[in-house]
Amino acid sequence: MEWKSDFIESFVEQGLEQGHVEAKREDVLKVLDLRDLRPTEEQRAQVASSSDLAQLDQWFARSLNATSADEVFTG
């Protein structure tokens, strides 16, 4: 039975990580919109396709103080 627990646990962990990435994508786009930073369609697509949580965290942090969307993505 132990292998079943490990097997199921790995799927649960993967699902949680994917959910965290999706939430961070939404947060980045929400802040960009709320702050009226006007990201381009390419920048929106870049966020939507990213699965790198560290990169998404960086964009989120930058979006809080940036004066333009370009500042968020080029830092």
PDB file of N, H, CA, C and O in Angstrom:
ATOM      1  N   MET A   1       0.802  -1.195   0.000  1.00  0.00           N
ATOM      2  CA  MET A   1       0.000   0.000   0.000  1.00  0.00           C
ATOM      3  C   MET A   1       0.850   1.266   0.000  1.00  0.00           C
ATOM      4  O   MET A   1       0.379   2.318  -0.432  1.00  0.00           O
ATOM      5  N   GLU A   2       2.074   1.187   0.469  1.00  0.00           N
ATOM      6  H   GLU A   2       2.456   0.332   0.821  1.00  0.00           H
ATOM      7  CA  GLU A   2       2.926   2.374   0.560  1.00  0.00           C
ATOM      8  C   GLU A   2       3.150   3.016  -0.808  1.00  0.00           C
ATOM      9  O   GLU A   2       3.153   4.242  -0.916  1.00  0.00           O
ATOM     10  N   TRP A   3       3.335   2.213  -1.848  1.00  0.00           N
ATOM     11  H   TRP A   3       3.332   1.217  -1.760  1.00  0.00           H
ATOM     12  CA  TRP A   3       3.567   2.790  -3.176  1.00  0.00           C
ATOM     13  C   TRP A   3       2.375   3.599  -3.642  1.00  0.00           C
ATOM     14  O   TRP A   3       2.544   4.600  -4.339  1.00  0.00           O
ATOM     15  N   LYS A   4       1.170   3.186  -3.272  1.00  0.00           N
ATOM     16  H   LYS A   4       1.033   2.373  -2.706  1.00  0.00           H
ATOM     17  CA  LYS A   4      -0.017   3.946  -3.652  1.00  0.00           C
ATOM     18  C   LYS A   4       0.004   5.326  -3.004  1.00  0.00           C
ATOM     19  O   LYS A   4      -0.343   6.317  -3.646  1.00  0.00           O
ATOM     20  N   SER A   5       0.396   5.396  -1.774  1.00  0.00           N
ATOM     21  H   SER A   5       0.678   4.591  -1.253  1.00  0.00           H
ATOM     22  CA  SER A   5       0.451   6.681  -1.082  1.00  0.00           C
ATOM     23  C   SER A   5       1.453   7.614  -1.744  1.00  0.00           C
ATOM     24  O   SER A   5       1.154   8.788  -1.964  1.00  0.00           O
ATOM     25  N   ASP A   6       2.632   7.108  -2.063  1.00  0.00           N
ATOM     26  H   ASP A   6       2.874   6.155  -1.884  1.00  0.00           H
ATOM     27  CA  ASP A   6       3.650   7.918  -2.730  1.00  0.00           C
ATOM     28  C   ASP A   6       3.177   8.357  -4.108  1.00  0.00           C
ATOM     29  O   ASP A   6       3.382   9.506  -4.501  1.00  0.00           O
ATOM     30  N   PHE A   7       2.559   7.468  -4.826  1.00  0.00           N
ATOM     31  H   PHE A   7       2.393   6.535  -4.507  1.00  0.00           H
ATOM     32  CA  PHE A   7       2.055   7.751  -6.167  1.00  0.00           C
ATOM     33  C   PHE A   7       0.998   8.849  -6.117  1.00  0.00           C
ATOM     34  O   PHE A   7       1.067   9.819  -6.872  1.00  0.00           O
ATOM     35  N   ILE A   8       0.042   8.698  -5.245  1.00  0.00           N
ATOM     36  H   ILE A   8      -0.014   7.910  -4.631  1.00  0.00           H
ATOM     37  CA  ILE A   8      -1.038   9.682  -5.117  1.00  0.00           C
ATOM     38  C   ILE A   8      -0.494  11.004  -4.589  1.00  0.00           C
ATOM     39  O   ILE A   8      -0.888  12.072  -5.057  1.00  0.00           O
ATOM     40  N   GLU A   9       0.401  10.935  -3.625  1.00  0.00           N
ATOM     41  H   GLU A   9       0.721  10.067  -3.245  1.00  0.00           H
ATOM     42  CA  GLU A   9       0.981  12.143  -3.055  1.00  0.00           C
ATOM     43  C   GLU A   9       1.716  12.965  -4.116  1.00  0.00           C
ATOM     44  O   GLU A   9       1.651  14.194  -4.096  1.00  0.00           O
ATOM     45  N   SER A  10       2.408  12.305  -5.034  1.00  0.00           N
ATOM     46  H   SER A  10       2.461  11.307  -5.051  1.00  0.00           H
ATOM     47  CA  SER A  10       3.123  13.034  -6.078  1.00  0.00           C
ATOM     48  C   SER A  10       2.146  13.771  -6.993  1.00  0.00           C
ATOM     49  O   SER A  10       2.444  14.876  -7.447  1.00  0.00           O
ATOM     50  N   PHE A  11       0.998  13.183  -7.266  1.00  0.00           N
ATOM     51  H   PHE A  11       0.756  12.286  -6.896  1.00  0.00           H
ATOM     52  CA  PHE A  11      -0.013  13.860  -8.081  1.00  0.00           C
ATOM     53  C   PHE A  11      -0.625  15.039  -7.336  1.00  0.00           C
ATOM     54  O   PHE A  11      -0.885  16.084  -7.932  1.00  0.00           O
ATOM     55  N   VAL A  12      -0.853  14.880  -6.058  1.00  0.00           N
ATOM     56  H   VAL A  12      -0.642  14.031  -5.573  1.00  0.00           H
ATOM     57  CA  VAL A  12      -1.402  15.963  -5.246  1.00  0.00           C
ATOM     58  C   VAL A  12      -0.422  17.127  -5.219  1.00  0.00           C
ATOM     59  O   VAL A  12      -0.822  18.276  -5.405  1.00  0.00           O
ATOM     60  N   GLU A  13       0.856  16.844  -4.989  1.00  0.00           N
ATOM     61  H   GLU A  13       1.181  15.911  -4.838  1.00  0.00           H
ATOM     62  CA  GLU A  13       1.871  17.893  -4.953  1.00  0.00           C
ATOM     63  C   GLU A  13       1.974  18.602  -6.297  1.00  0.00           C
ATOM     64  O   GLU A  13       2.089  19.827  -6.350  1.00  0.00           O
ATOM     65  N   GLN A  14       1.932  17.843  -7.372  1.00  0.00           N
ATOM     66  H   GLN A  14       1.839  16.848  -7.329  1.00  0.00           H
ATOM     67  CA  GLN A  14       1.998  18.430  -8.714  1.00  0.00           C
ATOM     68  C   GLN A  14       0.785  19.331  -8.951  1.00  0.00           C
ATOM     69  O   GLN A  14       0.920  20.418  -9.514  1.00  0.00           O
ATOM     70  N   GLY A  15      -0.368  18.894  -8.536  1.00  0.00           N
ATOM     71  H   GLY A  15      -0.478  18.012  -8.079  1.00  0.00           H
ATOM     72  CA  GLY A  15      -1.575  19.695  -8.703  1.00  0.00           C
ATOM     73  C   GLY A  15      -1.523  20.976  -7.893  1.00  0.00           C
ATOM     74  O   GLY A  15      -1.955  22.029  -8.362  1.00  0.00           O
ATOM     75  N   LEU A  16      -0.999  20.891  -6.681  1.00  0.00           N
ATOM     76  H   LEU A  16      -0.649  20.036  -6.300  1.00  0.00           H
ATOM     77  CA  LEU A  16      -0.863  22.089  -5.849  1.00  0.00           C
ATOM     78  C   LEU A  16       0.105  23.082  -6.474  1.00  0.00           C
ATOM     79  O   LEU A  16      -0.147  24.286  -6.470  1.00  0.00           O
ATOM     80  N   GLU A  17       1.205  22.583  -7.008  1.00  0.00           N
ATOM     81  H   GLU A  17       1.410  21.604  -7.012  1.00  0.00           H
ATOM     82  CA  GLU A  17       2.187  23.459  -7.647  1.00  0.00           C
ATOM     83  C   GLU A  17       1.579  24.128  -8.882  1.00  0.00           C
ATOM     84  O   GLU A  17       1.766  25.326  -9.092  1.00  0.00           O
ATOM     85  N   GLN A  18       0.864  23.371  -9.686  1.00  0.00           N
ATOM     86  H   GLN A  18       0.712  22.397  -9.515  1.00  0.00           H
ATOM     87  CA  GLN A  18       0.221  23.941 -10.868  1.00  0.00           C
ATOM     88  C   GLN A  18      -0.801  24.998 -10.476  1.00  0.00           C
ATOM     89  O   GLN A  18      -0.922  26.024 -11.145  1.00  0.00           O
ATOM     90  N   GLY A  19      -1.525  24.755  -9.412  1.00  0.00           N
ATOM     91  H   GLY A  19      -1.426  23.921  -8.869  1.00  0.00           H
ATOM     92  CA  GLY A  19      -2.497  25.727  -8.926  1.00  0.00           C
ATOM     93  C   GLY A  19      -1.823  26.996  -8.451  1.00  0.00           C
ATOM     94  O   GLY A  19      -2.335  28.094  -8.670  1.00  0.00           O
ATOM     95  N   HIS A  20      -0.683  26.856  -7.804  1.00  0.00           N
ATOM     96  H   HIS A  20      -0.267  25.964  -7.626  1.00  0.00           H
ATOM     97  CA  HIS A  20       0.066  28.013  -7.328  1.00  0.00           C
ATOM     98  C   HIS A  20       0.577  28.842  -8.506  1.00  0.00           C
ATOM     99  O   HIS A  20       0.514  30.071  -8.478  1.00  0.00           O
ATOM    100  N   VAL A  21       1.080  28.169  -9.537  1.00  0.00           N
ATOM    101  H   VAL A  21       1.131  27.171  -9.559  1.00  0.00           H
ATOM    102  CA  VAL A  21       1.564  28.865 -10.735  1.00  0.00           C
ATOM    103  C   VAL A  21       0.412  29.610 -11.408  1.00  0.00           C
ATOM    104  O   VAL A  21       0.564  30.770 -11.792  1.00  0.00           O
ATOM    105  N   GLU A  22      -0.722  28.959 -11.550  1.00  0.00           N
ATOM    106  H   GLU A  22      -0.845  28.017 -11.238  1.00  0.00           H
ATOM    107  CA  GLU A  22      -1.876  29.592 -12.194  1.00  0.00           C
ATOM    108  C   GLU A  22      -2.345  30.812 -11.399  1.00  0.00           C
ATOM    109  O   GLU A  22      -2.671  31.849 -11.977  1.00  0.00           O
ATOM    110  N   ALA A  23      -2.376  30.685 -10.091  1.00  0.00           N
ATOM    111  H   ALA A  23      -2.110  29.844  -9.621  1.00  0.00           H
ATOM    112  CA  ALA A  23      -2.781  31.821  -9.247  1.00  0.00           C
ATOM    113  C   ALA A  23      -1.809  32.980  -9.391  1.00  0.00           C
ATOM    114  O   ALA A  23      -2.229  34.136  -9.435  1.00  0.00           O
ATOM    115  N   LYS A  24      -0.517  32.689  -9.466  1.00  0.00           N
ATOM    116  H   LYS A  24      -0.176  31.750  -9.431  1.00  0.00           H
ATOM    117  CA  LYS A  24       0.477  33.750  -9.597  1.00  0.00           C
ATOM    118  C   LYS A  24       0.351  34.428 -10.964  1.00  0.00           C
ATOM    119  O   LYS A  24       0.502  35.645 -11.066  1.00  0.00           O
ATOM    120  N   ARG A  25       0.075  33.647 -12.012  1.00  0.00           N
ATOM    121  H   ARG A  25      -0.048  32.658 -11.929  1.00  0.00           H
ATOM    122  CA  ARG A  25      -0.159  34.246 -13.340  1.00  0.00           C
ATOM    123  C   ARG A  25      -1.306  35.252 -13.268  1.00  0.00           C
ATOM    124  O   ARG A  25      -1.199  36.377 -13.756  1.00  0.00           O
ATOM    125  N   GLU A  26      -2.398  34.822 -12.651  1.00  0.00           N
ATOM    126  H   GLU A  26      -2.485  33.908 -12.254  1.00  0.00           H
ATOM    127  CA  GLU A  26      -3.567  35.692 -12.517  1.00  0.00           C
ATOM    128  C   GLU A  26      -3.239  36.935 -11.708  1.00  0.00           C
ATOM    129  O   GLU A  26      -3.692  38.030 -12.040  1.00  0.00           O
ATOM    130  N   ASP A  27      -2.456  36.775 -10.652  1.00  0.00           N
ATOM    131  H   ASP A  27      -2.087  35.885 -10.382  1.00  0.00           H
ATOM    132  CA  ASP A  27      -2.076  37.916  -9.812  1.00  0.00           C
ATOM    133  C   ASP A  27      -1.257  38.935 -10.598  1.00  0.00           C
ATOM    134  O   ASP A  27      -1.494  40.138 -10.492  1.00  0.00           O
ATOM    135  N   VAL A  28      -0.304  38.462 -11.378  1.00  0.00           N
ATOM    136  H   VAL A  28      -0.111  37.484 -11.464  1.00  0.00           H
ATOM    137  CA  VAL A  28       0.534  39.371 -12.175  1.00  0.00           C
ATOM    138  C   VAL A  28      -0.341  40.167 -13.139  1.00  0.00           C
ATOM    139  O   VAL A  28      -0.236  41.391 -13.215  1.00  0.00           O
ATOM    140  N   LEU A  29      -1.193  39.476 -13.865  1.00  0.00           N
ATOM    141  H   LEU A  29      -1.278  38.482 -13.804  1.00  0.00           H
ATOM    142  CA  LEU A  29      -2.044  40.161 -14.841  1.00  0.00           C
ATOM    143  C   LEU A  29      -3.025  41.111 -14.153  1.00  0.00           C
ATOM    144  O   LEU A  29      -3.313  42.187 -14.677  1.00  0.00           O
ATOM    145  N   LYS A  30      -3.533  40.724 -12.997  1.00  0.00           N
ATOM    146  H   LYS A  30      -3.299  39.850 -12.572  1.00  0.00           H
ATOM    147  CA  LYS A  30      -4.472  41.571 -12.267  1.00  0.00           C
ATOM    148  C   LYS A  30      -3.804  42.872 -11.821  1.00  0.00           C
ATOM    149  O   LYS A  30      -4.380  43.951 -11.967  1.00  0.00           O
ATOM    150  N   VAL A  31      -2.593  42.769 -11.278  1.00  0.00           N
ATOM    151  H   VAL A  31      -2.126  41.893 -11.159  1.00  0.00           H
ATOM    152  CA  VAL A  31      -1.890  43.971 -10.828  1.00  0.00           C
ATOM    153  C   VAL A  31      -1.561  44.867 -12.021  1.00  0.00           C
ATOM    154  O   VAL A  31      -1.710  46.086 -11.937  1.00  0.00           O
ATOM    155  N   LEU A  32      -1.120  44.280 -13.120  1.00  0.00           N
ATOM    156  H   LEU A  32      -0.999  43.290 -13.189  1.00  0.00           H
ATOM    157  CA  LEU A  32      -0.832  45.077 -14.317  1.00  0.00           C
ATOM    158  C   LEU A  32      -2.066  45.857 -14.758  1.00  0.00           C
ATOM    159  O   LEU A  32      -1.978  47.034 -15.108  1.00  0.00           O
ATOM    160  N   ASP A  33      -3.209  45.193 -14.737  1.00  0.00           N
ATOM    161  H   ASP A  33      -3.282  44.237 -14.453  1.00  0.00           H
ATOM    162  CA  ASP A  33      -4.452  45.844 -15.149  1.00  0.00           C
ATOM    163  C   ASP A  33      -4.913  46.890 -14.130  1.00  0.00           C
ATOM    164  O   ASP A  33      -5.298  47.997 -14.507  1.00  0.00           O
ATOM    165  N   LEU A  34      -4.877  46.546 -12.857  1.00  0.00           N
ATOM    166  H   LEU A  34      -4.564  45.647 -12.550  1.00  0.00           H
ATOM    167  CA  LEU A  34      -5.329  47.479 -11.824  1.00  0.00           C
ATOM    168  C   LEU A  34      -4.461  48.739 -11.765  1.00  0.00           C
ATOM    169  O   LEU A  34      -4.944  49.826 -11.451  1.00  0.00           O
ATOM    170  N   ARG A  35      -3.202  48.574 -12.067  1.00  0.00           N
ATOM    171  H   ARG A  35      -2.810  47.691 -12.322  1.00  0.00           H
ATOM    172  CA  ARG A  35      -2.298  49.728 -12.048  1.00  0.00           C
ATOM    173  C   ARG A  35      -2.248  50.419 -13.408  1.00  0.00           C
ATOM    174  O   ARG A  35      -1.491  51.371 -13.600  1.00  0.00           O
ATOM    175  N   ASP A  36      -3.053  49.939 -14.342  1.00  0.00           N
ATOM    176  H   ASP A  36      -3.668  49.166 -14.186  1.00  0.00           H
ATOM    177  CA  ASP A  36      -3.148  50.517 -15.683  1.00  0.00           C
ATOM    178  C   ASP A  36      -1.782  50.611 -16.365  1.00  0.00           C
ATOM    179  O   ASP A  36      -1.440  51.630 -16.964  1.00  0.00           O
ATOM    180  N   LEU A  37      -1.007  49.521 -16.260  1.00  0.00           N
ATOM    181  H   LEU A  37      -1.285  48.693 -15.774  1.00  0.00           H
ATOM    182  CA  LEU A  37       0.334  49.493 -16.862  1.00  0.00           C
ATOM    183  C   LEU A  37       0.308  49.076 -18.331  1.00  0.00           C
ATOM    184  O   LEU A  37       1.329  49.143 -19.016  1.00  0.00           O
ATOM    185  N   ARG A  38      -0.833  48.656 -18.806  1.00  0.00           N
ATOM    186  H   ARG A  38      -1.663  48.601 -18.250  1.00  0.00           H
ATOM    187  CA  ARG A  38      -1.076  48.372 -20.222  1.00  0.00           C
ATOM    188  C   ARG A  38      -0.067  47.405 -20.870  1.00  0.00           C
ATOM    189  O   ARG A  38       0.671  47.794 -21.776  1.00  0.00           O
ATOM    190  N   PRO A  39      -0.039  46.174 -20.411  1.00  0.00           N
ATOM    191  CA  PRO A  39       0.847  45.192 -21.043  1.00  0.00           C
ATOM    192  C   PRO A  39       0.395  44.884 -22.470  1.00  0.00           C
ATOM    193  O   PRO A  39      -0.797  44.898 -22.778  1.00  0.00           O
ATOM    194  N   THR A  40       1.363  44.610 -23.320  1.00  0.00           N
ATOM    195  H   THR A  40       2.331  44.599 -23.069  1.00  0.00           H
ATOM    196  CA  THR A  40       1.058  44.235 -24.699  1.00  0.00           C
ATOM    197  C   THR A  40       0.494  42.812 -24.714  1.00  0.00           C
ATOM    198  O   THR A  40       0.565  42.091 -23.719  1.00  0.00           O
ATOM    199  N   GLU A  41      -0.059  42.430 -25.845  1.00  0.00           N
ATOM    200  H   GLU A  41      -0.116  43.015 -26.654  1.00  0.00           H
ATOM    201  CA  GLU A  41      -0.553  41.054 -25.987  1.00  0.00           C
ATOM    202  C   GLU A  41       0.597  40.061 -25.838  1.00  0.00           C
ATOM    203  O   GLU A  41       0.410  38.981 -25.279  1.00  0.00           O
ATOM    204  N   GLU A  42       1.787  40.416 -26.333  1.00  0.00           N
ATOM    205  H   GLU A  42       1.939  41.294 -26.787  1.00  0.00           H
ATOM    206  CA  GLU A  42       2.960  39.541 -26.180  1.00  0.00           C
ATOM    207  C   GLU A  42       3.319  39.374 -24.710  1.00  0.00           C
ATOM    208  O   GLU A  42       3.641  38.269 -24.273  1.00  0.00           O
ATOM    209  N   GLN A  43       3.267  40.451 -23.948  1.00  0.00           N
ATOM    210  H   GLN A  43       3.006  41.349 -24.303  1.00  0.00           H
ATOM    211  CA  GLN A  43       3.575  40.370 -22.522  1.00  0.00           C
ATOM    212  C   GLN A  43       2.532  39.551 -21.785  1.00  0.00           C
ATOM    213  O   GLN A  43       2.871  38.760 -20.905  1.00  0.00           O
ATOM    214  N   ARG A  44       1.261  39.732 -22.137  1.00  0.00           N
ATOM    215  H   ARG A  44       0.985  40.375 -22.852  1.00  0.00           H
ATOM    216  CA  ARG A  44       0.198  38.915 -21.536  1.00  0.00           C
ATOM    217  C   ARG A  44       0.416  37.436 -21.853  1.00  0.00           C
ATOM    218  O   ARG A  44       0.262  36.579 -20.983  1.00  0.00           O
ATOM    219  N   ALA A  45       0.770  37.147 -23.087  1.00  0.00           N
ATOM    220  H   ALA A  45       0.895  37.843 -23.794  1.00  0.00           H
ATOM    221  CA  ALA A  45       1.016  35.763 -23.498  1.00  0.00           C
ATOM    222  C   ALA A  45       2.222  35.189 -22.763  1.00  0.00           C
ATOM    223  O   ALA A  45       2.240  34.008 -22.415  1.00  0.00           O
ATOM    224  N   GLN A  46       3.229  36.028 -22.528  1.00  0.00           N
ATOM    225  H   GLN A  46       3.214  36.987 -22.810  1.00  0.00           H
ATOM    226  CA  GLN A  46       4.421  35.603 -21.801  1.00  0.00           C
ATOM    227  C   GLN A  46       4.043  35.174 -20.383  1.00  0.00           C
ATOM    228  O   GLN A  46       4.516  34.146 -19.898  1.00  0.00           O
ATOM    229  N   VAL A  47       3.211  35.944 -19.733  1.00  0.00           N
ATOM    230  H   VAL A  47       2.827  36.779 -20.127  1.00  0.00           H
ATOM    231  CA  VAL A  47       2.750  35.599 -18.381  1.00  0.00           C
ATOM    232  C   VAL A  47       1.896  34.335 -18.431  1.00  0.00           C
ATOM    233  O   VAL A  47       2.091  33.418 -17.633  1.00  0.00           O
ATOM    234  N   ALA A  48       0.962  34.290 -19.357  1.00  0.00           N
ATOM    235  H   ALA A  48       0.803  35.035 -20.005  1.00  0.00           H
ATOM    236  CA  ALA A  48       0.021  33.169 -19.445  1.00  0.00           C
ATOM    237  C   ALA A  48       0.711  31.839 -19.738  1.00  0.00           C
ATOM    238  O   ALA A  48       0.211  30.784 -19.348  1.00  0.00           O
ATOM    239  N   SER A  49       1.850  31.880 -20.419  1.00  0.00           N
ATOM    240  H   SER A  49       2.257  32.737 -20.736  1.00  0.00           H
ATOM    241  CA  SER A  49       2.532  30.642 -20.781  1.00  0.00           C
ATOM    242  C   SER A  49       3.650  30.266 -19.816  1.00  0.00           C
ATOM    243  O   SER A  49       4.230  29.187 -19.939  1.00  0.00           O
ATOM    244  N   SER A  50       3.960  31.129 -18.869  1.00  0.00           N
ATOM    245  H   SER A  50       3.490  32.006 -18.769  1.00  0.00           H
ATOM    246  CA  SER A  50       5.055  30.852 -17.939  1.00  0.00           C
ATOM    247  C   SER A  50       4.665  29.799 -16.911  1.00  0.00           C
ATOM    248  O   SER A  50       3.565  29.829 -16.361  1.00  0.00           O
ATOM    249  N   SER A  51       5.568  28.883 -16.663  1.00  0.00           N
ATOM    250  H   SER A  51       6.463  28.859 -17.110  1.00  0.00           H
ATOM    251  CA  SER A  51       5.382  27.898 -15.592  1.00  0.00           C
ATOM    252  C   SER A  51       6.503  28.024 -14.566  1.00  0.00           C
ATOM    253  O   SER A  51       6.643  27.182 -13.678  1.00  0.00           O
ATOM    254  N   ASP A  52       7.301  29.084 -14.697  1.00  0.00           N
ATOM    255  H   ASP A  52       7.187  29.767 -15.418  1.00  0.00           H
ATOM    256  CA  ASP A  52       8.431  29.340 -13.809  1.00  0.00           C
ATOM    257  C   ASP A  52       7.966  30.230 -12.654  1.00  0.00           C
ATOM    258  O   ASP A  52       7.810  31.440 -12.818  1.00  0.00           O
ATOM    259  N   LEU A  53       7.748  29.629 -11.502  1.00  0.00           N
ATOM    260  H   LEU A  53       7.875  28.646 -11.369  1.00  0.00           H
ATOM    261  CA  LEU A  53       7.215  30.353 -10.361  1.00  0.00           C
ATOM    262  C   LEU A  53       8.151  31.480  -9.916  1.00  0.00           C
ATOM    263  O   LEU A  53       7.682  32.540  -9.502  1.00  0.00           O
ATOM    264  N   ALA A  54       9.450  31.267  -9.995  1.00  0.00           N
ATOM    265  H   ALA A  54       9.831  30.406 -10.331  1.00  0.00           H
ATOM    266  CA  ALA A  54      10.400  32.312  -9.604  1.00  0.00           C
ATOM    267  C   ALA A  54      10.271  33.522 -10.532  1.00  0.00           C
ATOM    268  O   ALA A  54      10.321  34.664 -10.075  1.00  0.00           O
ATOM    269  N   GLN A  55      10.108  33.275 -11.822  1.00  0.00           N
ATOM    270  H   GLN A  55      10.068  32.348 -12.193  1.00  0.00           H
ATOM    271  CA  GLN A  55       9.941  34.367 -12.781  1.00  0.00           C
ATOM    272  C   GLN A  55       8.628  35.100 -12.533  1.00  0.00           C
ATOM    273  O   GLN A  55       8.586  36.330 -12.549  1.00  0.00           O
ATOM    274  N   LEU A  56       7.577  34.358 -12.308  1.00  0.00           N
ATOM    275  H   LEU A  56       7.612  33.358 -12.295  1.00  0.00           H
ATOM    276  CA  LEU A  56       6.279  34.964 -12.019  1.00  0.00           C
ATOM    277  C   LEU A  56       6.341  35.800 -10.746  1.00  0.00           C
ATOM    278  O   LEU A  56       5.759  36.883 -10.688  1.00  0.00           O
ATOM    279  N   ASP A  57       7.037  35.312  -9.730  1.00  0.00           N
ATOM    280  H   ASP A  57       7.510  34.432  -9.776  1.00  0.00           H
ATOM    281  CA  ASP A  57       7.210  36.078  -8.492  1.00  0.00           C
ATOM    282  C   ASP A  57       7.957  37.380  -8.757  1.00  0.00           C
ATOM    283  O   ASP A  57       7.611  38.425  -8.205  1.00  0.00           O
ATOM    284  N   GLN A  58       8.968  37.315  -9.594  1.00  0.00           N
ATOM    285  H   GLN A  58       9.249  36.467 -10.043  1.00  0.00           H
ATOM    286  CA  GLN A  58       9.746  38.505  -9.930  1.00  0.00           C
ATOM    287  C   GLN A  58       8.880  39.526 -10.670  1.00  0.00           C
ATOM    288  O   GLN A  58       8.909  40.714 -10.349  1.00  0.00           O
ATOM    289  N   TRP A  59       8.115  39.067 -11.657  1.00  0.00           N
ATOM    290  H   TRP A  59       8.092  38.102 -11.919  1.00  0.00           H
ATOM    291  CA  TRP A  59       7.224  39.972 -12.383  1.00  0.00           C
ATOM    292  C   TRP A  59       6.196  40.587 -11.441  1.00  0.00           C
ATOM    293  O   TRP A  59       5.888  41.775 -11.534  1.00  0.00           O
ATOM    294  N   PHE A  60       5.668  39.768 -10.532  1.00  0.00           N
ATOM    295  H   PHE A  60       5.918  38.803 -10.456  1.00  0.00           H
ATOM    296  CA  PHE A  60       4.679  40.276  -9.580  1.00  0.00           C
ATOM    297  C   PHE A  60       5.285  41.380  -8.716  1.00  0.00           C
ATOM    298  O   PHE A  60       4.692  42.447  -8.557  1.00  0.00           O
ATOM    299  N   ALA A  61       6.455  41.122  -8.165  1.00  0.00           N
ATOM    300  H   ALA A  61       6.937  40.255  -8.293  1.00  0.00           H
ATOM    301  CA  ALA A  61       7.114  42.118  -7.315  1.00  0.00           C
ATOM    302  C   ALA A  61       7.387  43.405  -8.092  1.00  0.00           C
ATOM    303  O   ALA A  61       7.156  44.502  -7.582  1.00  0.00           O
ATOM    304  N   ARG A  62       7.871  43.273  -9.310  1.00  0.00           N
ATOM    305  H   ARG A  62       8.059  42.382  -9.724  1.00  0.00           H
ATOM    306  CA  ARG A  62       8.146  44.457 -10.130  1.00  0.00           C
ATOM    307  C   ARG A  62       6.863  45.216 -10.466  1.00  0.00           C
ATOM    308  O   ARG A  62       6.864  46.446 -10.533  1.00  0.00           O
ATOM    309  N   SER A  63       5.773  44.480 -10.678  1.00  0.00           N
ATOM    310  H   SER A  63       5.773  43.482 -10.623  1.00  0.00           H
ATOM    311  CA  SER A  63       4.522  45.122 -11.081  1.00  0.00           C
ATOM    312  C   SER A  63       3.956  46.031  -9.991  1.00  0.00           C
ATOM    313  O   SER A  63       3.156  46.922 -10.277  1.00  0.00           O
ATOM    314  N   LEU A  64       4.361  45.812  -8.768  1.00  0.00           N
ATOM    315  H   LEU A  64       5.010  45.089  -8.535  1.00  0.00           H
ATOM    316  CA  LEU A  64       3.850  46.607  -7.659  1.00  0.00           C
ATOM    317  C   LEU A  64       4.352  48.052  -7.678  1.00  0.00           C
ATOM    318  O   LEU A  64       3.672  48.955  -7.189  1.00  0.00           O
ATOM    319  N   ASN A  65       5.540  48.270  -8.243  1.00  0.00           N
ATOM    320  H   ASN A  65       6.092  47.537  -8.641  1.00  0.00           H
ATOM    321  CA  ASN A  65       6.143  49.603  -8.235  1.00  0.00           C
ATOM    322  C   ASN A  65       6.477  50.151  -9.613  1.00  0.00           C
ATOM    323  O   ASN A  65       6.855  51.317  -9.728  1.00  0.00           O
ATOM    324  N   ALA A  66       6.351  49.358 -10.645  1.00  0.00           N
ATOM    325  H   ALA A  66       6.044  48.411 -10.551  1.00  0.00           H
ATOM    326  CA  ALA A  66       6.735  49.777 -11.992  1.00  0.00           C
ATOM    327  C   ALA A  66       5.859  50.923 -12.485  1.00  0.00           C
ATOM    328  O   ALA A  66       4.713  51.080 -12.062  1.00  0.00           O
ATOM    329  N   THR A  67       6.422  51.716 -13.387  1.00  0.00           N
ATOM    330  H   THR A  67       7.352  51.588 -13.731  1.00  0.00           H
ATOM    331  CA  THR A  67       5.654  52.800 -13.996  1.00  0.00           C
ATOM    332  C   THR A  67       5.172  52.426 -15.392  1.00  0.00           C
ATOM    333  O   THR A  67       4.413  53.171 -16.013  1.00  0.00           O
ATOM    334  N   SER A  68       5.617  51.266 -15.885  1.00  0.00           N
ATOM    335  H   SER A  68       6.233  50.661 -15.381  1.00  0.00           H
ATOM    336  CA  SER A  68       5.168  50.761 -17.183  1.00  0.00           C
ATOM    337  C   SER A  68       5.292  49.238 -17.205  1.00  0.00           C
ATOM    338  O   SER A  68       6.021  48.652 -16.404  1.00  0.00           O
ATOM    339  N   ALA A  69       4.585  48.621 -18.116  1.00  0.00           N
ATOM    340  H   ALA A  69       3.994  49.097 -18.767  1.00  0.00           H
ATOM    341  CA  ALA A  69       4.677  47.171 -18.263  1.00  0.00           C
ATOM    342  C   ALA A  69       6.065  46.771 -18.719  1.00  0.00           C
ATOM    343  O   ALA A  69       6.565  45.722 -18.312  1.00  0.00           O
ATOM    344  N   ASP A  70       6.697  47.578 -19.551  1.00  0.00           N
ATOM    345  H   ASP A  70       6.290  48.429 -19.881  1.00  0.00           H
ATOM    346  CA  ASP A  70       8.043  47.270 -20.008  1.00  0.00           C
ATOM    347  C   ASP A  70       9.007  47.153 -18.834  1.00  0.00           C
ATOM    348  O   ASP A  70       9.903  46.309 -18.847  1.00  0.00           O
ATOM    349  N   GLU A  71       8.827  47.992 -17.825  1.00  0.00           N
ATOM    350  H   GLU A  71       8.100  48.677 -17.815  1.00  0.00           H
ATOM    351  CA  GLU A  71       9.660  47.930 -16.627  1.00  0.00           C
ATOM    352  C   GLU A  71       9.509  46.589 -15.906  1.00  0.00           C
ATOM    353  O   GLU A  71      10.471  46.065 -15.343  1.00  0.00           O
ATOM    354  N   VAL A  72       8.318  46.052 -15.932  1.00  0.00           N
ATOM    355  H   VAL A  72       7.537  46.477 -16.389  1.00  0.00           H
ATOM    356  CA  VAL A  72       8.060  44.774 -15.271  1.00  0.00           C
ATOM    357  C   VAL A  72       8.823  43.657 -15.960  1.00  0.00           C
ATOM    358  O   VAL A  72       9.397  42.792 -15.298  1.00  0.00           O
ATOM    359  N   PHE A  73       8.832  43.673 -17.285  1.00  0.00           N
ATOM    360  H   PHE A  73       8.366  44.376 -17.823  1.00  0.00           H
ATOM    361  CA  PHE A  73       9.391  42.555 -18.035  1.00  0.00           C
ATOM    362  C   PHE A  73      10.865  42.704 -18.389  1.00  0.00           C
ATOM    363  O   PHE A  73      11.523  41.718 -18.721  1.00  0.00           O
ATOM    364  N   THR A  74      11.391  43.923 -18.321  1.00  0.00           N
ATOM    365  H   THR A  74      10.857  44.724 -18.051  1.00  0.00           H
ATOM    366  CA  THR A  74      12.805  44.103 -18.633  1.00  0.00           C
ATOM    367  C   THR A  74      13.627  44.447 -17.410  1.00  0.00           C
ATOM    368  O   THR A  74      14.857  44.400 -17.444  1.00  0.00           O
ATOM    369  N   GLY A  75      12.948  44.792 -16.330  1.00  0.00           N
ATOM    370  H   GLY A  75      11.949  44.829 -16.302  1.00  0.00           H
ATOM    371  CA  GLY A  75      13.543  45.029 -15.036  1.00  0.00           C
ATOM    372  C   GLY A  75      14.625  46.029 -15.033  1.00  0.00           C
ATOM    373  O   GLY A  75      15.204  46.309 -13.983  1.00  0.00           O
TER     374      GLY A  75
END
